[in-house]
Amino acid sequence: MRAWLERSFRNRIFLTVLLVALVPLLLCDVLMTQVMIFRSEHTLRTDAQEEMALLTTQLDALLTDCGDVTRALAGSTVTRSALRRGGSDSRTLYQLLNRSTVALREYADFEVYGEDGDCLYTTANVWPAAQSTGLSCPEGEVDNSVFDRYIVPLYKQASYKPYIIAAMIFLAQVKDPVRALMEMDKSDAERKRF
């Protein structure tokens, strides 16, 4: 490089002009890059803080609403009288539970438990599951045909989780699942049992 510079005056002027033009340009690029990085980090941090504040406000409002509904249900004479009688046969309580929680069901399921820890009422189903005649008890409020009519939409609403759980139970209890499924398919029964 030194020999090339010493060869001619033109080469020295070329290198000088090149350095005078490029060095400030490179310094400016480095500084601008640092400024842009700082500004983007600041913008991202500000946006994240605003979103967190909004989410915090929404979550606080949701928790306040859930607390209000829970206190209203706990203080309701309908709830107290239904639980005092025992059992899960109160249509009034079930309707109160569903009406009180309609705005919050997208975010949470509400359940009423008895003294023994059994779930008596829930918003996870369209009707009290323990009251399906022929399915879970000999005589209930809802006939088994109602359960059969709404089973697919309810399972889809639950994101197919009941199908997955049923498949896991089936696979755990049956040694040859293919043969068991083929035998169940041969039967004419509407509700298949294994």
N, C-alpha and C positions, 0 to 999 in steps of 0.2 A: 504494500500500500504506500509506503514511504517513497519507494522508487517511482511509483506512478505519479505521486504529487510533485516530486522534484523534477520530473521530466519536462513539465510545461507549466507556464503561468495560467493557462486556460484551465488546466485540471484543478489548480488551487482555487481559482475563482468559482469553478463549478461546485467544488466541495463546500466552499464557504457559503454560497447562495443556498445550496441544498440544506446545510445545517441551520442557516438563519430561517429558512422557510419551514423546515420539518420539526425542529425542536419546539418552537411555540405551539405548533399544531398538535404535536404529541402531548405536550403538557396540558393543553386545553382539553384534549380528548380524555385524558386521565382525570382531570378535575371535573369535567362534565359527567363522566361516568360515576364518580363518587357522589356528586350532587344528585344525580338521578336515582342512585341506589338509596341514598338517604331519604329522598322524597317518597319513593315507592314504599319503603319500610314504614315511614311515618303515616302514609295514606292507608296502608294495610292495617297498621296498628289502630288507627282511628276508626276505620270501618269495623274491625273486629270488636272494639270496645262498644261501638254503637249497637251492633248486633247482639252482643252479650247483654247490654242494658235492656234492649227490647225483649229478648228471651227471658230475662229475669223478671221483667214486668209482667209478661204473659204467664209465666209459671207461677208467680205470686198470685195473680188474679185467679188462675185455675185452682190453686191450692185453697184460696179463700172461698171460692165457689164450692169446692168439694167439702170444705169444713162447714159451710153454711148448710148444705144439703144434709150432711151427716148429723149436724146438731138438730135440724128440723125433723129428720126421721127419728132420731133418738128421743126427742121431746114429744113426738106425736102420740096421741092417745090410741090411734089405730095400731101403731107398732107395739105399744105396751100391751094392749089387750090381746093382740094376736099372739104375741110371745108368751103371755101369761096362760093362754089356753093351751099352748103347745101345738106342735104339728105345723105343717106347711099348707094349710087349706084355706087361707084367707085371701080371697080375690081382692078385697079392698086394700089390704096391705100391698099385695103385688101390684095393683094399679097405682097406688100412691108411690111406690118405689119407682115404677117406670115413668110416671109423670114428673116426679121430682128430679129425676136424673137425665131427662131426655137431652138437655143441652150439653151434658158432660160425657155422654156415652161414647163419643168418638175418642175420648182420652182415657177413660177408666171404666171398669165394671164395678158395680156396687152389689154387695151381698149382705144378707142378714143371716146371722148365725144363731142357733139355739144354744141353750145352756150346755149341752153335751158336745158342742163344737161342730155340729152338722150344719151344712149350708141349707137353709130353709127357703130362701128367696134369692134370686140373682137376676141381674140385668143382662147376663150373658146369653140367655135364651128368651124366646118370645113368650114362653109360658113356664110355669114351675115344672121342672122335669120330674119331680117326685110324684106328680099328679097325673101321669099318663096311664089310663086304664089299659091293662093287659101288658104293659111294658115293664113298669116298675112296681105296680100295685094292682090288686084285683079291681078296685073301684076308685076312680079319680075324677077330677074336674074335666080333664081333656081326654078324649078318646084316642086310642092308638093310631087311628087313621089320620088324625090331625098331625101327630108327630111324623108319620110317614110322608104326608104331603109337604111338610116344610123341612124335612131333614136335609135335602140337597142344598137349598138356599142358605140354611143355617151353617152347614159345613163350609160352603163357599165364603160366607161372611166371616167365618173363623179362619180364613186363609188355608183351608184344606188340612188344618192341624188335626181335626178328629180322624180324618182318613189316615194320616200318617201314624197317629197313635194306635188306631185299630190295626193297621198293618204290622206295627211292631209287636202288639199283643199276639196277633195271629201267628207271626213268625216265631215267637217265643214259645207258643203252646203246641204247635204242629211240627212233627218231625219231617214230613214230606209235604211242603206247602203246595207244590204243583198238583199232586194227586188230590189233596184235600180241596183245592179250588175247582178241579175238574168234577169232583163228586158233588160239590155244592152247586155247580152250574147245571148238572143233570137234574137236580130236584126242581119241582115246579113251585116250591114255596116262594112267596114274595120276600120274606125276611129269611136270609140264609143264616144258619147256625152251624158251627163246627164243633 
